[in-house]
């Protein structure tokens, strides 16, 4: 019976406790969806500074340790609850995790990150043996937990099975070859068929090679990472293990993301009545200081300001974009060059553009609810969440056709088949001209009487909730346990 299958998620960040992006959203939502679908799930993450103060946690009384480089490193375990009564366990080891940042400070990573997350991976294995119900499956996420997969194999045939999720193939989790001293695996795990990566060790590769199944967060991205362009030097490994590679689209927690109930936006609305969305647009324009008529198409971006997110195209095409008469509001922070270039553009086009450097979760919702379109011109995008939030809030996506953006956005062709409309605009080439042409098509829809409102309303009825994605994960978990 599915009720007997217990799942433990191991992640370096979990929303709402600690988050830098999509990994945390998945780790915070997918275990709850699986639990509601009959697969009792729990979560484990590091106890970073301040987390124990964010929600009620109790000390389990467990005082455990792991051996690393002939040193016993002790840790404590605290327990709390996510919604839907999903247990979450915190690994408290102050020397590694009582720090201002998750992975680093400012723009500099902590130099001992390989050691920190080797410890965390070993601590997860130690904890799993002592949970009230030993997990049948451990789901590890990204390079920070990749070592869990070979550690499970080393634990013997009765150990839980391992599933590994790649949220971003661009982060390989590299460590020097000398890290083998504290990783502590037998020699057979370190060669070309194991962790070795051009003279270093890759924790991401460990997750790919030694797991029972590899999942990435969209079908298109699962194909893309098997190519030299997107594989980060591991495309050959991924092709070798393509038989266990699966693409499953991320979901959205519609209890948390709903324009009809969201307390953070200026006015609630739904697909049957977009009057509240117009109020949200007026409020957003007033908040950021855009003046003049509000009948211009308003594009919103909530993103890290990096080359991966397509800001090279924004900088290159700004003059042509603003000739279309649109307005653009951007929230984010990232690479200094992009912050400087976008700041200069906002000063050059004060009637069209606003840039807010930083991140504010509530303000991000006000941008999405107040925008007519969300713009996502990414160089690569494993899944993407902003386009899914845009669909939910009636902000039509304009995206580059890559990764999960390609899988979730259907390009508008001017024809409306039975059922839901095509839900956005896509361009394929990573070129500024291609971006401008897609945005022009979106602006043409906006000025066509009633057309944008029809698409906006239709988009709000799309279902990208976690329920469908959780079913796909549940099916894969059954397959892995059945094969075992």
Secondary structure, 3 states (H helix, E strand, C coil): CHHHCCEEEECCCCCCCCCCCHHHHHHHHHHHHHHHCCCCEEEEEECCCCHHHCCCCEEEEEEEEEEECCEEEEEEEEEEEEHHHEEEEEEECHHHHCCCCCCEECCEECCCHHHHHHHHHHHHHHHHCCCCCCCCEEEEECHHHCHHHHHHHHCCCCCCEEEEEECCCCCCCEEEHHHHHHHCCCHHHCCCCCCEECCEEEHHHHHHHHCCEEEECCHHHHHHCCCCCCCCCCHHHHHHCHHHEEECCCCECCCCCCCCCCCCCCCCCECCECHHHHHHHHHHHHHHCCCCCCCCCEEEEECCECCCCCHHHHHHHHHHHHCCCCEEEEEECECHHHHHHHHHHHHHCCCCEEEEECCCHHHHHHHHHHCCEEEECCCCCCCCCHHHHHHHCCCEEEEECCHHHHHHCCECCCCCCCCCCCCEEEECCCCHHHHHHHHHHHHHHHHCCCHHHHHHHHHCCCCCEHHHHHHHHHHHHHHHHHHC
